[in-house]
Amino acid sequence: YSGYDRDTWEHRTAVNYKIQAQQYMKARTKSAQQEVVSEYGIRFSILTHLPYFDIVRMHVVDPMHNLLLGTPKHMDTK
């Protein structure tokens, strides 16, 4: 996998993640939750309630599962 223009990607922050995760939690239906996942690519995690844990900065993506789960297909290739 190559050819991604990473300079155009919007950088995530823990604050934005928490806001978007709350939108996921407030969604009343599965389809509404799926809309949040489609738009932001996130789901809720209870770890966001830990004051010392920055879910964006402290999250490690291991390459094998990243490719196995097909994460690169969600990247913008324009």
LINKA-V505498 format. One record per pair of residues at least 6 apart in sequence whose ideal C-beta (glycine too) atoms are under 8 Angstrom apart, sorted by the first residue. I is the first residue (numbers start at 1). J is the second residue. D is the distance in Angstrom with one decimal. If there is no record, write none. Layout:
i=I j=J d=D
i=I j=J d=D
//
This chain:
i=1 j=67 d=7.4
i=1 j=72 d=4.6
i=3 j=77 d=6.3
i=4 j=75 d=5.5
i=4 j=76 d=7.5
i=4 j=77 d=6.4
i=5 j=76 d=7.5
i=5 j=78 d=7.2
i=8 j=76 d=7.2
i=8 j=78 d=7.9
i=9 j=76 d=7.1
i=12 j=56 d=4.7
i=13 j=56 d=6.2
i=14 j=48 d=7.6
i=14 j=54 d=4.5
i=14 j=55 d=5.9
i=14 j=56 d=5.2
i=14 j=57 d=7.0
i=17 j=42 d=6.1
i=17 j=48 d=6.8
i=17 j=55 d=5.5
i=17 j=56 d=5.6
i=18 j=48 d=5.1
i=20 j=36 d=6.8
i=20 j=40 d=4.4
i=20 j=42 d=5.2
i=21 j=42 d=5.9
i=21 j=43 d=7.1
i=21 j=44 d=4.5
i=21 j=45 d=6.6
i=21 j=48 d=5.8
i=22 j=44 d=7.7
i=23 j=36 d=5.2
i=23 j=40 d=7.8
i=24 j=33 d=5.6
i=24 j=36 d=4.5
i=24 j=37 d=7.1
i=24 j=42 d=6.7
i=24 j=43 d=5.6
i=24 j=44 d=4.9
i=25 j=44 d=4.8
i=27 j=33 d=4.3
i=27 j=35 d=7.4
i=27 j=36 d=5.8
i=33 j=43 d=7.8
i=36 j=42 d=7.4
i=37 j=43 d=6.2
i=41 j=74 d=6.1
i=45 j=55 d=6.2
i=47 j=53 d=5.3
i=47 j=55 d=5.7
i=48 j=55 d=5.7
i=61 j=71 d=7.4
i=66 j=72 d=7.4
//
